């Protein structure tokens, strides 16, 4: 298993624990895996971002602290 897939799996796991529509969670690798794009249902986007971006910031911190996601950026797309 490659590092990028593990980082994407970590983001997907965290996001599915937060949202109500888990089937709509999709993580896409961009730029050869150096950036991940997280896609959710429109109703769940606010949950993933959180108040003043706190949840998104925490997800980025966990990703950065993991061995596989150290050099990976996370972007939450509309």
NORPEPE-V527264 format. One record per pair of residues at least 24 apart in sequence whose ideal C-beta (glycine too) atoms are under 6 Angstrom apart, sorted by sequence separation. I is the first residue (numbers start at 0). J is the second residue. D is the distance in Angstrom with one decimal. If there is no record, write none. Layout:
I,J,D  I,J,D
//
This chain:
3,28,5.5  10,35,5.6  18,43,3.8  10,37,5.9  7,35,5.7  18,46,5.8  47,75,5.9  3,32,3.0  17,46,5.3  17,47,5.9  14,47,5.9  35,71,5.9  34,72,4.5  35,73,5.2  36,74,5.1  37,75,5.0  38,76,5.5  36,76,4.9  13,58,5.6  9,65,5.9  6,67,4.7  5,67,4.2  6,68,3.9  2,67,4.4  6,71,4.8
//
